[in-house]
Amino acid sequence: MAVDRPAHRVDGTGTDYAVARVRRTVAVTVLLAAALVAACSPTGIAIGAGATVATAASEERGLEGAVSDAAIQTEINTLWLEHDFDMYRRVDLAVREGRVLLTGAAPTPQARLDAVRLAWQAEGVRAVLNEIEVDDTSTLVDEAADDIIARKLLTRLLLDRRIRSINYTVEVVNGTAYLFGVAQDRETLERAISYARDMRGVRTVVTHVRVKGEPETAPGGNAPLL
């Protein structure tokens, strides 16, 4: 369950309508990207920067990286929605520095493979980290419980001044907590992992966090369980 992904609205208006909405979002994302880049120019700075610009610039990936990641996320969501609305609804997505983390549940192994295949089609994707479970038994109640756990965990990271929580994405699926993003050093990463382990309702912790300044490991298979 993605913490920073807006909830999907299922109002019976049909997949075509949902696809149209996502396509409009793509256009808005492009316009926003142009506005954010302009805001970094001397003229833009003179005019003033909004809260979104300030937040993105303070992240480890920077403003340009945040805009690029947003474009990747929008494109993947569009590909999923056009392929299968249920895929868009059940599979969660986070993007950091061109690295794509997929979590959630797929009803069949083929649906899991399709989600990964489509994610690789988005422009700018550097790696796809596949943590999708094959499970057709999860309910909305289960998803809501996972969402509560994820929000509590993210709050703990936020309250720890040693951890730059803005660089983290937290996902929880069926009691498994996934940490994704960039840590300043090994010590702060271990603190984040410890918070996840101690969180009530978390059975397993999986980390895809990159430590700043350390060589990035090549993607391949799932991260170790902690």
C-alpha positions as CSV (number, residue, x, y, z in Angstrom):
1,M,0.0,0.0,0.0
2,A,1.7,3.2,-1.1
3,V,1.8,6.0,1.4
4,D,2.4,8.8,-1.1
5,R,0.1,7.5,-3.8
6,P,-3.4,9.1,-4.0
7,A,-6.3,6.7,-3.4
8,H,-8.0,5.4,-6.5
9,R,-11.6,6.5,-7.1
10,V,-13.8,3.7,-8.4
11,D,-17.1,5.4,-9.1
12,G,-18.5,3.2,-11.9
13,T,-17.8,5.7,-14.7
14,G,-15.7,3.1,-16.6
15,T,-12.1,2.4,-17.6
16,D,-12.2,4.8,-20.6
17,Y,-13.1,7.7,-18.3
18,A,-10.3,6.7,-15.9
19,V,-7.8,6.5,-18.8
20,A,-8.8,9.9,-20.0
21,R,-8.2,11.3,-16.5
22,V,-4.7,9.8,-16.3
23,R,-3.9,11.2,-19.8
24,R,-5.0,14.7,-18.5
25,T,-2.7,14.1,-15.6
26,V,0.2,13.5,-18.0
27,A,-0.5,16.8,-19.6
28,V,-0.6,18.5,-16.2
29,T,2.6,16.8,-15.2
30,V,4.4,18.1,-18.3
31,L,3.2,21.6,-17.6
32,L,4.2,21.4,-14.0
33,A,7.6,20.1,-15.0
34,A,8.1,23.1,-17.2
35,A,7.0,25.5,-14.5
36,L,9.3,23.9,-11.9
37,V,12.3,24.1,-14.3
38,A,11.5,27.7,-15.0
39,A,11.3,28.4,-11.3
40,C,15.0,27.4,-11.0
41,S,16.0,30.1,-13.5
42,P,17.0,33.5,-12.3
43,T,13.7,34.9,-13.5
44,G,11.7,32.2,-11.8
45,I,13.6,32.6,-8.5
46,A,13.0,36.4,-8.6
47,I,9.2,35.7,-9.0
48,G,9.3,33.2,-6.1
49,A,9.2,29.5,-5.6
50,G,6.2,27.5,-4.3
51,A,6.1,24.9,-1.6
52,T,6.2,22.1,-4.1
53,V,9.5,23.4,-5.6
54,A,11.0,23.8,-2.1
55,T,10.0,20.3,-1.1
56,A,11.4,18.7,-4.3
57,A,14.6,20.6,-4.1
58,S,15.3,19.5,-0.6
59,E,15.1,15.8,-1.5
60,E,18.3,13.9,-2.3
61,R,17.2,13.5,-5.9
62,G,16.7,17.2,-6.4
63,L,14.1,19.1,-8.3
64,E,15.0,17.7,-11.8
65,G,15.0,14.2,-10.4
66,A,11.6,14.6,-8.7
67,V,10.1,15.9,-12.0
68,S,11.5,13.0,-13.9
69,D,10.3,10.5,-11.4
70,A,6.8,12.0,-11.5
71,A,6.7,11.7,-15.3
72,I,7.8,8.0,-15.1
73,Q,5.1,7.2,-12.5
74,T,2.4,8.9,-14.6
75,E,3.5,7.0,-17.7
76,I,3.5,3.6,-15.9
77,N,0.1,4.3,-14.4
78,T,-1.3,5.1,-17.8
79,L,0.2,1.9,-19.3
80,W,-1.3,-0.2,-16.5
81,L,-4.7,1.5,-16.8
82,E,-4.9,1.0,-20.5
83,H,-3.9,-2.7,-20.1
84,D,-6.1,-3.6,-17.1
85,F,-7.9,-1.4,-14.7
86,D,-7.6,-4.1,-11.9
87,M,-3.8,-3.9,-12.3
88,Y,-3.8,-0.1,-11.8
89,R,-6.0,-0.6,-8.7
90,R,-4.1,-3.4,-7.0
91,V,-0.5,-2.8,-7.8
92,D,1.3,0.0,-6.0
93,L,4.1,2.1,-7.5
94,A,6.9,4.3,-6.2
95,V,9.7,5.9,-8.2
96,R,13.0,7.3,-6.9
97,E,16.0,8.3,-9.1
98,G,14.6,6.3,-12.0
99,R,14.3,3.2,-9.8
100,V,10.8,1.8,-9.8
101,L,9.5,-0.2,-6.8
102,L,6.4,-2.4,-7.5
103,T,4.4,-3.7,-4.6
104,G,0.8,-4.8,-4.0
105,A,-0.9,-7.9,-5.2
106,A,-1.6,-9.5,-8.6
107,P,-4.3,-12.2,-9.1
108,T,-2.1,-14.4,-11.2
109,P,1.6,-14.9,-12.1
110,Q,0.9,-13.7,-15.6
111,A,-0.6,-10.4,-14.3
112,R,2.5,-10.0,-12.1
113,L,4.8,-10.4,-15.2
114,D,2.6,-8.0,-17.2
115,A,2.9,-5.3,-14.6
116,V,6.7,-5.5,-14.6
117,R,6.9,-5.7,-18.4
118,L,4.8,-2.5,-18.8
119,A,6.8,-0.7,-16.1
120,W,10.0,-1.2,-18.2
121,Q,8.3,0.5,-21.1
122,A,8.3,3.9,-19.4
123,E,10.9,6.3,-20.6
124,G,13.7,7.0,-18.1
125,V,13.3,3.7,-16.0
126,R,16.7,2.5,-14.8
127,A,15.6,-0.4,-12.7
128,V,12.4,-2.2,-11.7
129,L,12.3,-3.8,-8.3
130,N,9.5,-6.4,-8.4
131,E,7.9,-7.1,-5.0
132,I,4.4,-7.8,-6.3
133,E,2.7,-10.7,-4.5
134,V,0.5,-13.2,-6.3
135,D,-2.6,-13.1,-4.1
136,D,-6.3,-12.9,-5.0
137,T,-7.6,-13.0,-1.5
138,S,-6.7,-9.5,-0.2
139,T,-9.6,-7.3,0.7
140,L,-10.2,-3.6,1.1
141,V,-10.0,-4.1,4.9
142,D,-6.6,-5.7,4.5
143,E,-5.4,-2.8,2.4
144,A,-6.8,-0.3,4.8
145,A,-4.9,-2.0,7.7
146,D,-1.7,-1.9,5.7
147,D,-2.2,1.7,4.9
148,I,-2.5,2.6,8.6
149,I,0.7,0.7,9.4
150,A,2.6,2.5,6.6
151,R,1.4,5.9,7.8
152,K,2.4,5.2,11.4
153,L,5.8,4.1,10.3
154,L,6.4,7.1,8.1
155,T,5.4,9.3,11.0
156,R,8.0,7.7,13.2
157,L,10.6,8.4,10.5
158,L,9.4,12.0,10.3
159,L,9.8,12.5,14.0
160,D,13.4,11.2,14.1
161,R,15.6,14.2,13.3
162,R,18.5,12.0,12.3
163,I,16.5,10.6,9.4
164,R,15.7,12.6,6.4
165,S,12.2,11.1,6.0
166,I,11.6,13.1,2.8
167,N,14.0,10.7,1.0
168,Y,11.9,7.7,2.0
169,T,8.9,5.9,0.6
170,V,7.1,3.4,2.8
171,E,4.9,0.6,1.5
172,V,3.1,-2.1,3.5
173,V,1.5,-5.2,1.8
174,N,0.0,-8.0,3.9
175,G,2.2,-7.1,6.9
176,T,5.4,-6.8,4.9
177,A,7.0,-3.3,5.2
178,Y,9.0,-2.0,2.2
179,L,11.5,0.8,2.6
180,F,12.5,2.7,-0.5
181,G,14.7,5.7,-1.1
182,V,18.0,7.2,-0.1
183,A,19.7,7.1,3.4
184,Q,22.4,9.5,4.4
185,D,24.5,6.8,6.0
186,R,24.3,3.2,7.3
187,E,23.4,4.3,10.8
188,T,20.3,6.2,9.8
189,L,19.3,3.3,7.5
190,E,19.5,0.9,10.5
191,R,17.4,3.3,12.5
192,A,14.7,3.3,9.9
193,I,14.8,-0.5,9.6
194,S,14.6,-0.8,13.4
195,Y,11.4,1.4,13.4
196,A,9.9,-0.9,10.8
197,R,10.7,-4.0,12.7
198,D,9.2,-2.7,15.9
199,M,6.0,-1.5,14.3
200,R,3.0,-3.5,15.4
201,G,1.5,-5.4,12.5
202,V,4.8,-5.7,10.6
203,R,5.9,-9.3,10.0
204,T,8.8,-8.8,7.6
205,V,10.9,-5.8,6.5
206,V,12.3,-5.5,3.0
207,T,14.7,-2.6,2.2
208,H,15.5,-1.1,-1.2
209,V,17.1,1.9,0.3
210,R,20.3,3.2,-1.3
211,V,23.0,4.6,1.0
212,K,24.3,7.9,-0.2
213,G,27.9,7.7,-1.5
214,E,27.9,3.9,-1.7
215,P,27.9,2.1,-5.1
216,E,24.5,1.2,-6.3
217,T,23.9,-2.5,-6.4
218,A,22.6,-4.0,-9.7
219,P,18.9,-4.9,-9.6
220,G,18.2,-8.6,-9.5
221,G,15.6,-10.5,-7.6
222,N,14.0,-9.4,-4.4
223,A,15.8,-7.6,-1.6
224,P,16.8,-9.7,1.5
225,L,14.1,-10.1,4.1
226,L,15.1,-8.5,7.5
